[in-house]
Amino acid sequence: MQLLSKEIKKDLGLFSLEFRSVFLIILMAVSLPLIADRDTSRDQYRNPAETLEFFGLRPEMDVVEISPGGGWYTEVLANFIEGSLMTAHFDPASESAYYRRSYDRFIQKISSNPALYDNVKMYVFDAGAKILTVPDSSADALVTFRNVHNWLRSNTEGSSFDLFFKALKPGGVLGVVEHRAPAGTDRGTMRSSGYMTQDYVIQLALDAGFKFEASSEINANEKDSANHPKGVWTLPPSLRLGEKDREKYLAIGESDRMTLRFRKPMN
């Protein structure tokens, strides 16, 4: 089910871009919890409408989603973005069976609802090979959700941000949500825990040429100490410890997260 019908979006075309953007964000905030066939159980931690508003996304933008995984956020974005939604997933020809399975599951999700995902275009992002097939300077915005720690573990976090910079148009927006470690956490602990310090992620973007604009506490969780036996995967939705202390970790909820907005300079 789509949040917004094609007819509603067409009618909104009579109004200014500013009005349309504000109206659609408000409508998303009201409608997202009511969509019966969408997984809304995580909205309380992921705050999708507020996050997209903070990033400054507008319906007419061409947007890249880096490493969409199972497509949780792709479903949200597809309901909002009228321009191209460029999803940069694993290489379907990868030697990794895990990567191929992940890609196949994502394709199955996209194929299950052609009306919703009619503006989705598939691209490849391979951090290890330093490949992003999205054309240079083609995107108004690029977003990624809880992925930076994966690139840290393969020592490709810096080169990944370089690729994001190339994909964005001058003036384009980079939006990042990531598990947040306490300030001063060392690199080894970040690698093993899945939590990153906010200063480290900001510096990655600065080193790639971005300008830091703002941070938000939209996705913060003060209950999360970021110190768990199995790192961030101790918490839901992974619950890596199984039944051990399950209620304890369910009570904490999903991780404490930084939400950051950057911009590619105009020149």
C-alpha positions in Angstrom: 0.0 0.0 0.0 1.3 3.5 -0.8 1.1 6.3 1.7 0.2 8.8 -1.0 -1.9 8.0 -4.1 -0.8 9.2 -7.5 -3.9 11.4 -7.6 -2.9 13.2 -4.4 0.6 13.8 -5.7 -0.8 15.1 -9.0 -3.1 17.5 -7.2 -0.3 18.8 -5.0 1.5 19.8 -8.2 -0.7 22.9 -8.2 1.0 24.3 -5.2 4.5 25.6 -4.5 7.4 23.2 -3.9 7.7 24.5 -0.3 4.1 23.8 0.4 4.2 20.4 -1.2 7.3 19.4 0.9 5.8 20.5 4.2 2.4 19.0 3.4 3.9 15.6 2.4 6.1 15.4 5.5 3.1 16.1 7.7 1.0 13.6 5.9 3.8 11.0 6.2 4.0 11.5 9.9 0.3 10.9 10.2 0.0 8.1 7.7 3.1 5.9 8.3 1.7 4.3 11.5 -1.5 3.4 9.7 -0.1 1.4 6.9 -1.1 -2.2 7.8 1.3 -4.0 5.5 4.4 -2.0 6.5 6.6 -2.9 9.4 5.8 0.0 11.8 7.2 -1.7 14.9 10.5 0.1 14.5 9.2 3.6 13.8 9.5 4.5 17.5 13.2 4.1 17.1 13.8 5.2 13.5 11.4 8.1 13.3 11.3 8.1 9.5 9.1 11.1 8.8 11.1 13.3 11.2 14.4 12.0 9.8 13.6 12.8 6.2 12.4 16.2 7.2 15.7 16.9 9.0 17.7 15.8 6.0 15.7 18.3 3.9 14.4 15.8 1.4 11.8 17.0 -1.1 9.6 14.8 -3.3 11.0 16.1 -6.6 14.6 15.2 -5.6 16.7 12.4 -7.2 17.9 10.4 -4.1 20.5 7.7 -3.6 20.0 5.2 -0.8 23.3 3.5 0.0 23.2 -0.2 1.2 19.4 -0.5 1.6 19.7 -4.0 3.1 16.2 -5.5 3.3 14.6 -2.3 2.1 13.0 -1.1 5.3 13.8 2.6 4.5 13.4 2.0 0.8 9.7 1.5 1.4 9.5 4.8 3.3 11.4 6.6 0.6 9.4 5.2 -2.3 6.3 6.6 -0.7 7.8 10.1 -0.6 10.2 10.5 -3.5 8.7 11.4 -6.9 12.1 11.7 -8.6 14.4 8.8 -9.1 15.1 6.6 -6.1 18.5 5.1 -6.8 19.2 2.1 -4.5 22.9 1.1 -4.4 22.9 -2.5 -3.2 25.5 -5.3 -3.3 26.8 -6.6 -6.6 24.5 -9.4 -7.7 27.5 -11.1 -9.3 29.5 -10.9 -6.0 31.6 -13.9 -4.9 29.9 -13.6 -1.5 26.9 -15.8 -1.1 25.6 -13.5 1.7 25.8 -10.5 -0.7 23.9 -12.3 -3.4 21.2 -13.5 -1.0 20.8 -10.0 0.4 20.5 -8.6 -3.1 18.0 -11.3 -4.2 15.8 -10.6 -1.1 15.7 -6.9 -1.9 14.8 -7.5 -5.5 11.9 -9.8 -4.4 10.6 -7.0 -2.2 10.8 -4.4 -5.0 9.2 -6.8 -7.5 6.3 -7.5 -5.1 4.9 -4.0 -5.4 5.6 -2.5 -8.9 3.3 0.4 -8.3 5.1 1.5 -5.1 8.6 1.0 -6.4 8.1 2.3 -10.0 10.7 5.0 -9.6 13.4 2.7 -8.1 16.6 2.3 -10.1 19.1 -0.3 -9.1 22.9 0.4 -8.8 25.8 -1.3 -7.2 27.8 -0.1 -4.2 30.8 -2.3 -3.4 32.8 -0.7 -0.6 35.6 -3.2 -0.8 36.1 -2.6 -4.5 35.5 1.1 -4.1 32.7 1.0 -6.7 29.5 3.1 -6.8 27.8 2.9 -10.2 25.6 5.9 -9.6 26.7 8.5 -12.2 28.8 11.3 -10.9 27.0 14.5 -9.9 23.6 12.9 -10.5 21.9 13.0 -7.1 20.2 15.8 -5.2 20.6 13.8 -1.9 22.3 10.6 -0.7 21.2 8.9 2.5 22.5 5.9 4.4 21.1 4.3 7.6 23.3 2.4 10.1 26.0 1.3 7.6 29.2 3.2 8.4 30.3 0.7 11.0 30.3 -2.0 8.3 32.8 0.0 6.2 34.9 0.7 9.2 35.3 -3.1 9.7 36.6 -3.4 6.1 38.7 -0.2 6.4 36.8 1.4 3.5 34.9 4.1 5.4 37.0 6.9 4.0 36.9 5.8 0.4 33.1 5.2 0.7 32.5 8.8 1.6 34.7 9.9 -1.3 32.3 7.9 -3.6 29.3 9.6 -2.1 30.8 13.0 -2.7 31.3 12.2 -6.4 27.7 11.0 -6.8 26.1 14.2 -5.5 25.4 17.3 -7.5 27.0 20.5 -6.2 24.9 21.6 -3.3 23.6 18.1 -2.7 22.7 16.7 0.7 24.3 13.8 2.5 22.2 12.3 5.3 23.7 9.8 7.8 22.2 7.8 10.6 24.6 5.6 12.6 24.9 3.8 15.9 26.6 6.2 18.4 29.5 5.3 20.6 30.6 7.5 23.6 33.1 10.2 22.7 36.6 8.9 22.9 35.8 5.3 22.0 38.9 3.8 20.3 38.9 2.4 16.7 39.2 -1.2 17.8 36.1 -0.9 20.1 34.2 0.8 17.3 35.1 -2.1 14.9 34.0 -4.8 17.3 30.9 -3.1 18.8 29.3 -1.6 15.7 29.1 1.8 17.4 30.9 4.8 16.0 31.7 8.1 17.6 29.9 11.1 16.2 33.2 13.0 15.8 34.7 10.2 13.8 31.8 10.1 11.3 31.7 13.8 11.0 35.5 13.8 10.2 35.0 11.2 7.5 32.6 13.5 5.7 34.8 16.5 6.2 37.8 14.7 4.8 35.8 13.8 1.7 35.0 17.4 1.1 31.6 17.8 2.7 30.5 20.7 4.8 28.8 19.7 8.1 25.5 21.4 8.5 23.7 20.0 11.6 23.1 17.1 13.9 19.8 16.0 15.4 18.8 13.9 18.4 15.7 12.5 16.6 17.0 9.0 16.8 18.7 9.2 20.2 18.1 6.6 22.9 19.3 7.5 26.3 18.7 4.0 27.6 21.5 2.6 25.4 24.9 2.5 27.1 26.6 1.2 23.8 28.3 -1.4 26.0 26.8 -4.8 25.4 28.3 -8.4 25.2 27.6 -8.7 21.5 27.9 -5.0 20.6 25.0 -3.3 18.9 23.7 -6.7 17.8 22.8 -7.5 21.4 19.9 -5.1 21.0 16.8 -5.5 18.9 16.2 -6.2 16.2 19.1 -8.6 16.1 19.0 -9.8 19.8 22.2 -11.8 19.3 22.0 -13.4 22.8 18.7 -15.1 22.0 16.6 -15.7 25.1 19.4 -14.6 27.5 18.3 -11.2 29.1 15.9 -10.8 26.2 13.4 -8.7 28.1 16.3 -6.4 29.4 17.4 -5.6 25.9 13.9 -5.3 24.5 13.3 -2.7 27.2 16.4 -0.7 26.0 15.1 -0.8 22.5 17.2 -0.2 19.3 20.5 1.6 19.6 21.3 5.3 20.4 21.9 6.9 17.0 23.5 10.0 15.6 21.6 11.8 12.8 23.8 14.0 10.7 23.3 16.3 7.7 26.1 17.4 5.4 26.3 19.3 2.1 28.5 19.2 -1.0 29.8 22.7 -1.7 28.6 24.4 -4.8 32.2 24.8 -6.0 
